[in-house]
């Protein structure tokens, strides 16, 4: 069993929040603090991310098992699960595998389908950095800029950069394993039976991750799914429209 890194906020009924690819639990701290006024919120680093353990294997079945083990280790029999992007697929797989452990399911801007990808330039940029030559974060940023012109994306990725014991730099995430298993992260959710409890799918209007034609697939697997579009958001709904995200979540929770 892996011992996942996590932080907690507040008290009350438990909510577990799962970040996306290349992310860490820190990405959701603002939302967690808001929710902590009513709930006990767990922010979790998934395996090969943040400060959680590194392994060679990496797929949604394993990530769902990690979440089950984490809940059991914390003495939780049930929780509301919120997942963004990759974390949303983990949340979906967990709900399918262990429905009795899910109070309610919230998936942010991802569908249960297989995706074609689109992170190749990010992988190339990250793998091209020779960490032995990096003297400061500015140098790393300059190297990333060659393939990643978007400042916000670079700053998000550089949250993974940390100092090692010798004073140099290393990646918090397990970049080789994430790269090797990237196809697994793009894969669809595996299911034999639909999930019939309450679920909420939140998509950003300016994101292409959940398309209109995906709605029938979502409802074929998550039969009680409510799909809500947030107009002012792209894929990073929690960062771009936190108030709208929180309002949508609270409306959902009050309706079930």
VENKA-V691679 format. One record per backbone hydrogen bond with DSSP energy under -0.5 kcal/mol. NH is the residue of the N-H (numbers start at 1). CO is the residue of the C=O. Records with the same first field share a line. If there is no record, write none. Layout:
# VENKA-V691679
NH=CO ; CO
This chain:
# VENKA-V691679
4=2
7=43
9=41
11=36 ; 39
15=40
16=80
17=42
18=82
19=44
23=20
27=24
28=25
29=26
32=28
33=29
34=30
35=31
36=32
37=34
38=35
39=35
40=13
41=9 ; 39
42=15
43=7 ; 41
44=17 ; 42
45=5
46=44
48=53
49=46
52=49
63=59
64=60
65=61
66=62
67=63
68=64
69=65
70=66
71=67
72=68
73=69
74=70
75=72
76=71
77=75
79=101
80=14
81=104
82=16 ; 80
83=106
84=18
85=108
87=84
88=85
89=85
90=86
91=87
92=88
93=89
94=90
95=91
96=92
97=93
98=94
101=98
102=99
103=79 ; 101
105=198
106=81
107=200
108=83
109=107 ; 202
115=186
123=119
124=120
125=121
126=122
127=123
128=124
129=125 ; 126
131=129
133=130
134=131
139=136
140=136
141=137
142=138
143=139
144=140
145=141
146=143
147=144
148=144
149=147
151=149
154=150
155=151
156=152
157=153
158=154
159=155 ; 156
160=157
161=158
162=170
164=168
167=164
169=131
170=162
172=160
174=48
175=173
178=174
179=175
180=176
181=177
182=179
184=181
185=181
186=182
187=183
189=112
191=189
195=221
196=194
199=224
200=105
201=226
202=107 ; 200
203=201 ; 228
205=230
206=233
207=204
211=209
214=211
215=212
218=214
219=215
220=216
221=217 ; 218
222=218
223=195 ; 221
224=195
225=222
226=199
228=201 ; 226
230=203
231=229
233=230
237=235
239=236
240=236
241=237
245=241
246=242
247=243
248=244
249=245
250=246
251=247
252=248
253=249
254=250
255=251 ; 252
256=252 ; 253
